[in-house]
Amino acid sequence: MKPPNSKSATQDIEVAVGLLRTLDVDSIGAVIGLGADIVLLVDHDNKLAGIHFSDPEIGNYGLARAVGKRLQDLVTIESVPKVDLMLSSHGAGRHARSYQINHPCDGRPDLPVLYTVYSAADLPYTLVVGRDLRQQMLDQQRLIETQMDLETDYRDLQEAEARYRTAFKISSIAHLMVDGERRAVLDANAAALALLGAGATSIVGKPLRDLFRKQDRERLSDSLGEARHSPNPVLLDSVKTVKGDGVSLSLRSYRENG
């Protein structure tokens, strides 16, 4: 790719400035306003000689009757130092940095605008070109609200899980949590460990059928398969653990994705 020719670019700028000198205030604002939300023409006393904005609602922020007023008088208090710096730091024939400036309006949020200043030798006005940031600010606010909602939902989920874990562990009824695919024990509460005569480390990961006598394992497997596809609990009576204790089982399927 061929690098840009700096001499040609400089000539283009000079041509553009020359064209601007031939236009009146309204024409300059209209032309530049084709690619900007707000165009201000500021004279050497920092007063607005002309203004152009694409959205008529922007005029409600004191800009519709702003011609002849100082730009510092049209912004919020905290934006005044930015305006002073913006108008004093620009150099002839070059772009200055951008500044976010807020315009006040009674009864509604401030109008945030990102302004960039441009001036050139012999050009009677300083061009202040602005981009309306209202939609961007609104999107940022929605993003923050969505993030806060997600954090609240996550906190509620954690609290619900903690309550479930507590109820699961202290229940006097024996509970086993089993992986539906592998049919291996995922978790067991204290009542289940006492009933099966096993420790938590020895039972977790073990196939459920291995916890019951061989004569009942086929029935247990069939009932597990039925429970996976049934909306209601599947009851299995008269089965014995490997210790020989008779128990009745209630098998119910839960899916993580609902």
KEKE-3310 file (N, C-alpha, C; in steps of 0.2 Angstrom, whole numbers, plus 5000, padded with zeros to 4 digits):
npx = (5004:5003:5011:5003:5004:5012:5014:5004:4993:4993:4991:4978:4972:4974:4967:4954:4952:4953:4941:4932:4934:4927:4914:4899:4893:4882:4882:4895:4892:4882:4888:4899:4891:4885:4892:4893:4886:4884:4889:4899:4903:4915:4920:4934:4932:4927:4914:4899:4897:4890:4879:4875:4865:4860:4850:4834:4830:4841:4842:4834:4843:4848:4854:4848:4846:4859:4868:4880:4882:4894:4903:4907:4896:4886:4887:4889:4894:4906:4911:4916:4930:4935:4931:4938:4951:4950:4948:4959:4970:4971:4979:4984:4979:4979:4973:4965:4965:4950:4936:4925:4910:4897:4880:4868:4851:4835:4825:4829:4841:4859:4866:4878:4892:4905:4918:4928:4941:4945:4956:4962:4975:4971:4957:4942:4935:4934:4932:4921:4918:4905:4900:4886:4883:4873:4866:4876:4879:4867:4867:4878:4873:4863:4870:4877:4866:4862:4873:4872:4860:4863:4873:4865:4856:4866:4871:4859:4857:4868:4865:4853:4858:4866:4857:4850:4861:4863:4850:4850:4861:4858:4847:4836:4832:4838:4848:4854:4864:4864:4873:4865:4869:4881:4877:4883:4888:4886:4885:4881:4871:4873:4864:4862:4875:4876:4866:4871:4883:4895:4909:4911:4921:4923:4911:4907:4908:4906:4898:4880:4873:4882:4880:4870:4863:4867:4855:4846:4851:4848:4834:4835:4843:4834:4824:4830:4832:4819:4815:4822:4815:4803:4791:4787:4791:4799:4795:4803:4802:4807:4821:4838:4853:4871:4874:4864:4852:4835:4827:4817:4816:4815:4815:4820:4821:4832:4835:4849:4848:4835)
npy = (4994:5011:5024:5039:5055:5068:5081:5082:5080:5092:5102:5099:5102:5116:5119:5116:5125:5137:5136:5137:5150:5157:5155:5160:5162:5154:5145:5138:5132:5123:5115:5109:5103:5092:5081:5081:5082:5094:5110:5124:5140:5150:5166:5178:5183:5172:5171:5165:5165:5158:5144:5127:5113:5095:5089:5094:5095:5097:5111:5114:5114:5127:5131:5135:5149:5154:5162:5175:5174:5169:5154:5148:5152:5143:5131:5118:5121:5113:5111:5122:5125:5116:5121:5133:5128:5121:5131:5138:5130:5125:5124:5133:5127:5113:5099:5098:5090:5080:5085:5082:5090:5097:5102:5111:5109:5114:5103:5091:5078:5083:5088:5078:5081:5078:5087:5094:5105:5116:5127:5140:5150:5166:5163:5168:5163:5151:5134:5123:5107:5095:5079:5071:5063:5057:5045:5036:5037:5033:5020:5015:5017:5008:4996:4996:4994:4982:4974:4976:4970:4956:4953:4954:4943:4933:4933:4930:4917:4911:4912:4905:4892:4890:4889:4877:4868:4868:4863:4851:4844:4843:4836:4824:4813:4801:4806:4804:4810:4808:4805:4806:4800:4792:4786:4786:4791:4807:4815:4814:4815:4817:4808:4798:4793:4787:4777:4769:4765:4771:4781:4798:4800:4788:4784:4794:4795:4782:4768:4768:4756:4748:4749:4742:4726:4711:4705:4715:4724:4724:4728:4740:4747:4747:4755:4767:4771:4772:4783:4793:4798:4801:4812:4811:4805:4789:4774:4762:4748:4737:4734:4730:4736:4734:4730:4724:4730:4733:4745:4758:4766:4782:4788:4802:4813:4826:4840:4850:4860:4863)
npz = (5000:4996:5004:5012:5004:5011:5007:4997:5005:5013:5004:5001:5012:5013:5001:5006:5016:5009:5002:5013:5016:5007:5009:5018:5035:5038:5028:5030:5042:5038:5028:5034:5044:5038:5041:5054:5071:5078:5074:5078:5076:5081:5087:5089:5102:5109:5106:5099:5082:5073:5072:5069:5070:5069:5074:5079:5092:5100:5100:5112:5122:5125:5114:5102:5102:5103:5096:5097:5110:5123:5122:5134:5142:5139:5144:5156:5174:5177:5165:5160:5162:5153:5141:5140:5140:5128:5118:5119:5117:5104:5088:5074:5058:5062:5070:5086:5102:5108:5117:5130:5133:5142:5140:5148:5153:5159:5168:5162:5157:5156:5140:5133:5123:5112:5107:5095:5090:5076:5068:5056:5048:5045:5044:5049:5060:5073:5071:5079:5081:5084:5092:5096:5111:5117:5114:5116:5129:5135:5130:5138:5151:5151:5149:5161:5170:5166:5170:5184:5186:5183:5192:5204:5201:5201:5214:5221:5216:5222:5235:5236:5232:5243:5254:5249:5250:5264:5269:5262:5268:5282:5283:5290:5282:5271:5257:5241:5228:5211:5196:5181:5168:5170:5182:5194:5211:5216:5227:5244:5259:5277:5283:5273:5272:5285:5284:5274:5279:5276:5271:5266:5257:5252:5245:5236:5218:5216:5208:5209:5210:5216:5229:5234:5236:5226:5220:5219:5210:5196:5196:5201:5192:5181:5186:5188:5175:5171:5179:5174:5163:5167:5174:5187:5203:5205:5213:5223:5231:5245:5243:5247:5256:5254:5266:5271:5275:5274:5263:5256:5240:5233:5217:5208:5194:5190:5180:5174:5165:5166)
capx = (5000:5007:5010:5000:5009:5011:5013:4997:4988:4994:4988:4971:4969:4974:4961:4948:4952:4952:4934:4928:4934:4923:4907:4896:4893:4877:4885:4900:4889:4878:4893:4902:4886:4883:4896:4893:4879:4884:4895:4899:4908:4917:4925:4940:4930:4924:4907:4896:4895:4885:4878:4871:4864:4856:4844:4831:4829:4847:4840:4831:4848:4850:4859:4844:4847:4866:4872:4881:4884:4900:4902:4907:4890:4881:4889:4888:4900:4912:4913:4919:4937:4937:4930:4944:4957:4949:4948:4966:4976:4971:4984:4982:4981:4980:4967:4967:4962:4943:4934:4918:4907:4890:4876:4863:4844:4831:4820:4831:4848:4863:4868:4885:4895:4912:4920:4935:4942:4950:4957:4967:4977:4966:4950:4939:4931:4937:4927:4920:4913:4903:4897:4881:4885:4867:4864:4882:4878:4861:4869:4883:4869:4859:4875:4878:4860:4861:4878:4870:4855:4867:4876:4860:4854:4871:4871:4853:4858:4873:4861:4848:4862:4869:4851:4849:4866:4861:4844:4853:4866:4856:4840:4836:4830:4844:4848:4860:4863:4867:4874:4861:4873:4886:4874:4888:4886:4889:4885:4877:4871:4875:4859:4863:4881:4875:4862:4875:4888:4901:4912:4909:4926:4922:4905:4907:4911:4905:4891:4875:4871:4887:4879:4865:4865:4867:4849:4842:4854:4844:4828:4837:4845:4828:4820:4834:4831:4812:4815:4825:4810:4796:4790:4785:4796:4798:4796:4806:4802:4810:4828:4843:4860:4876:4875:4858:4847:4830:4825:4813:4819:4811:4820:4817:4826:4832:4840:4852:4845:4827)
capy = (5000:5017:5029:5045:5060:5073:5087:5082:5081:5099:5105:5097:5106:5123:5120:5116:5131:5142:5136:5140:5158:5160:5154:5164:5159:5149:5140:5135:5127:5118:5111:5104:5099:5086:5075:5082:5083:5101:5114:5130:5145:5155:5172:5179:5184:5166:5171:5161:5169:5154:5137:5122:5106:5091:5087:5100:5094:5100:5118:5115:5115:5134:5132:5138:5156:5155:5166:5181:5172:5165:5147:5146:5153:5138:5124:5117:5124:5109:5111:5129:5125:5112:5125:5138:5124:5119:5136:5141:5126:5123:5128:5135:5122:5107:5096:5098:5084:5081:5087:5080:5096:5096:5108:5110:5110:5113:5097:5085:5077:5087:5086:5077:5082:5077:5093:5095:5112:5117:5134:5141:5156:5171:5161:5173:5159:5144:5129:5118:5102:5091:5073:5070:5057:5055:5038:5032:5037:5029:5013:5014:5016:5001:4991:4996:4992:4975:4971:4975:4964:4950:4952:4953:4937:4928:4933:4927:4910:4908:4912:4899:4886:4889:4886:4870:4864:4867:4858:4844:4841:4842:4833:4817:4809:4800:4809:4803:4814:4803:4807:4802:4796:4787:4783:4786:4795:4814:4818:4811:4819:4813:4802:4793:4789:4783:4772:4765:4763:4773:4788:4802:4799:4781:4783:4798:4793:4775:4767:4767:4749:4744:4751:4737:4719:4709:4703:4721:4729:4724:4732:4747:4750:4748:4760:4773:4772:4775:4789:4799:4800:4802:4818:4810:4800:4782:4771:4756:4745:4730:4733:4730:4738:4728:4729:4719:4734:4735:4752:4760:4771:4786:4791:4808:4816:4834:4842:4857:4865:4864)
capz = (5000:4995:5010:5010:5002:5016:5003:4994:5011:5016:4999:5001:5018:5010:4997:5010:5020:5005:5001:5018:5017:5002:5012:5023:5041:5038:5023:5033:5046:5034:5024:5039:5048:5034:5044:5062:5074:5080:5072:5081:5073:5087:5085:5093:5108:5111:5105:5094:5076:5069:5074:5065:5073:5064:5078:5082:5100:5103:5102:5118:5127:5125:5108:5097:5103:5106:5093:5101:5117:5124:5123:5141:5146:5137:5146:5164:5177:5177:5158:5158:5161:5147:5135:5140:5137:5121:5114:5120:5116:5097:5084:5067:5053:5065:5074:5093:5105:5109:5124:5131:5135:5144:5140:5153:5151:5164:5168:5158:5158:5152:5133:5132:5116:5111:5103:5092:5087:5071:5065:5051:5048:5041:5044:5054:5065:5075:5070:5084:5078:5090:5091:5101:5114:5121:5113:5119:5136:5136:5130:5144:5157:5150:5151:5169:5174:5165:5174:5190:5187:5182:5198:5208:5200:5203:5221:5223:5215:5227:5242:5235:5233:5250:5257:5247:5253:5271:5269:5260:5273:5289:5283:5293:5277:5267:5251:5237:5221:5206:5189:5177:5163:5173:5187:5199:5216:5216:5234:5249:5265:5283:5284:5268:5274:5291:5282:5270:5283:5272:5272:5260:5252:5249:5242:5230:5212:5216:5205:5214:5210:5220:5236:5235:5235:5219:5218:5218:5206:5190:5197:5203:5185:5177:5189:5186:5168:5171:5182:5169:5158:5171:5178:5194:5207:5204:5219:5222:5238:5246:5241:5253:5255:5254:5273:5272:5278:5269:5262:5250:5237:5229:5212:5204:5189:5189:5174:5176:5161:5167)
cpx = (5004:5006:5007:5006:5007:5010:5006:4992:4987:4990:4980:4968:4969:4968:4955:4947:4950:4944:4930:4928:4929:4915:4905:4895:4888:4879:4890:4897:4885:4883:4896:4897:4884:4887:4897:4886:4879:4890:4894:4905:4909:4922:4930:4939:4927:4916:4905:4894:4890:4885:4874:4871:4859:4850:4840:4830:4836:4846:4837:4837:4851:4854:4855:4845:4854:4870:4873:4883:4891:4899:4903:4900:4884:4883:4888:4895:4906:4915:4917:4926:4939:4936:4936:4950:4956:4950:4955:4971:4976:4977:4982:4984:4982:4974:4970:4963:4954:4942:4927:4915:4900:4886:4870:4856:4839:4826:4822:4838:4852:4864:4875:4887:4902:4914:4927:4935:4947:4950:4962:4969:4972:4959:4947:4936:4935:4931:4927:4915:4912:4900:4892:4882:4879:4866:4870:4881:4872:4863:4874:4878:4865:4864:4877:4872:4860:4867:4876:4865:4858:4870:4871:4858:4859:4871:4865:4854:4863:4869:4856:4852:4865:4863:4850:4854:4865:4856:4846:4857:4863:4849:4841:4834:4837:4843:4854:4858:4867:4868:4870:4864:4877:4883:4879:4886:4890:4890:4880:4877:4873:4870:4860:4870:4880:4871:4866:4881:4895:4903:4911:4915:4926:4916:4904:4911:4909:4898:4886:4873:4876:4885:4873:4867:4863:4860:4844:4845:4850:4838:4830:4839:4839:4824:4824:4832:4824:4812:4818:4820:4803:4796:4789:4790:4794:4800:4799:4807:4806:4817:4833:4850:4864:4877:4869:4852:4842:4828:4821:4816:4814:4816:4816:4823:4826:4837:4843:4850:4838:4824)
cpy = (5006:5022:5035:5050:5066:5080:5088:5084:5088:5103:5105:5102:5113:5124:5121:5123:5137:5142:5139:5147:5161:5159:5159:5159:5153:5143:5135:5129:5122:5113:5106:5100:5093:5080:5076:5083:5091:5104:5121:5134:5150:5160:5173:5181:5178:5167:5168:5166:5165:5147:5133:5115:5102:5089:5093:5100:5097:5108:5119:5116:5122:5136:5135:5146:5158:5160:5173:5180:5168:5158:5145:5147:5148:5131:5124:5119:5120:5109:5117:5129:5121:5117:5130:5134:5123:5125:5140:5137:5124:5127:5129:5129:5115:5105:5096:5091:5085:5082:5085:5086:5094:5102:5107:5112:5109:5107:5091:5084:5082:5084:5085:5077:5081:5082:5092:5102:5112:5125:5134:5148:5160:5168:5164:5169:5153:5139:5124:5113:5097:5085:5072:5063:5054:5047:5033:5032:5033:5021:5011:5013:5009:4995:4990:4993:4984:4971:4970:4970:4957:4948:4951:4945:4931:4928:4929:4919:4907:4907:4906:4892:4885:4886:4879:4866:4863:4862:4851:4840:4839:4838:4826:4812:4808:4802:4807:4807:4810:4806:4802:4798:4791:4783:4782:4792:4802:4817:4814:4815:4814:4807:4797:4789:4785:4777:4766:4762:4765:4780:4792:4801:4793:4780:4788:4796:4785:4774:4765:4760:4745:4745:4746:4730:4717:4708:4709:4725:4729:4729:4739:4750:4751:4754:4767:4775:4775:4782:4795:4801:4801:4808:4817:4805:4793:4778:4764:4753:4739:4729:4733:4732:4732:4726:4724:4723:4735:4742:4752:4766:4775:4790:4796:4811:4823:4835:4849:4862:4866:4859)
cpz = (5000:5001:5007:5008:5006:5012:5000:4999:5013:5010:4999:5007:5016:5006:5001:5014:5015:5003:5006:5019:5012:5004:5017:5029:5041:5033:5026:5038:5043:5031:5029:5043:5044:5037:5051:5065:5076:5077:5075:5077:5079:5085:5090:5100:5112:5111:5099:5088:5072:5073:5070:5069:5069:5068:5081:5089:5103:5104:5109:5124:5127:5119:5102:5097:5106:5103:5096:5108:5118:5125:5130:5145:5144:5139:5154:5167:5176:5170:5156:5157:5155:5141:5135:5138:5130:5116:5114:5117:5108:5093:5077:5063:5056:5069:5082:5096:5106:5116:5125:5135:5137:5143:5144:5150:5157:5163:5164:5159:5154:5145:5133:5125:5116:5105:5101:5089:5081:5069:5060:5051:5043:5040:5050:5060:5067:5074:5076:5082:5083:5088:5097:5104:5118:5120:5116:5126:5139:5136:5136:5150:5157:5152:5158:5172:5172:5169:5181:5191:5187:5189:5204:5208:5202:5211:5224:5222:5220:5234:5242:5236:5240:5255:5256:5250:5260:5272:5268:5265:5280:5289:5286:5288:5273:5260:5247:5230:5216:5199:5185:5171:5166:5179:5193:5205:5216:5223:5238:5256:5271:5284:5280:5270:5280:5289:5278:5273:5279:5273:5266:5255:5248:5244:5235:5224:5211:5212:5210:5215:5215:5227:5238:5233:5228:5216:5216:5212:5199:5190:5198:5196:5181:5180:5188:5179:5167:5174:5178:5164:5161:5174:5185:5197:5205:5210:5218:5230:5238:5243:5247:5251:5255:5262:5275:5275:5272:5269:5256:5247:5233:5224:5208:5200:5189:5184:5176:5171:5161:5163)
residu = (MET:LYS:PRO:PRO:ASN:SER:LYS:SER:ALA:THR:GLN:ASP:ILE:GLU:VAL:ALA:VAL:GLY:LEU:LEU:ARG:THR:LEU:ASP:VAL:ASP:SER:ILE:GLY:ALA:VAL:ILE:GLY:LEU:GLY:ALA:ASP:ILE:VAL:LEU:LEU:VAL:ASP:HIS:ASP:ASN:LYS:LEU:ALA:GLY:ILE:HIS:PHE:SER:ASP:PRO:GLU:ILE:GLY:ASN:TYR:GLY:LEU:ALA:ARG:ALA:VAL:GLY:LYS:ARG:LEU:GLN:ASP:LEU:VAL:THR:ILE:GLU:SER:VAL:PRO:LYS:VAL:ASP:LEU:MET:LEU:SER:SER:HIS:GLY:ALA:GLY:ARG:HIS:ALA:ARG:SER:TYR:GLN:ILE:ASN:HIS:PRO:CYS:ASP:GLY:ARG:PRO:ASP:LEU:PRO:VAL:LEU:TYR:THR:VAL:TYR:SER:ALA:ALA:ASP:LEU:PRO:TYR:THR:LEU:VAL:VAL:GLY:ARG:ASP:LEU:ARG:GLN:GLN:MET:LEU:ASP:GLN:GLN:ARG:LEU:ILE:GLU:THR:GLN:MET:ASP:LEU:GLU:THR:ASP:TYR:ARG:ASP:LEU:GLN:GLU:ALA:GLU:ALA:ARG:TYR:ARG:THR:ALA:PHE:LYS:ILE:SER:SER:ILE:ALA:HIS:LEU:MET:VAL:ASP:GLY:GLU:ARG:ARG:ALA:VAL:LEU:ASP:ALA:ASN:ALA:ALA:ALA:LEU:ALA:LEU:LEU:GLY:ALA:GLY:ALA:THR:SER:ILE:VAL:GLY:LYS:PRO:LEU:ARG:ASP:LEU:PHE:ARG:LYS:GLN:ASP:ARG:GLU:ARG:LEU:SER:ASP:SER:LEU:GLY:GLU:ALA:ARG:HIS:SER:PRO:ASN:PRO:VAL:LEU:LEU:ASP:SER:VAL:LYS:THR:VAL:LYS:GLY:ASP:GLY:VAL:SER:LEU:SER:LEU:ARG:SER:TYR:ARG:GLU:ASN:GLY)
# end
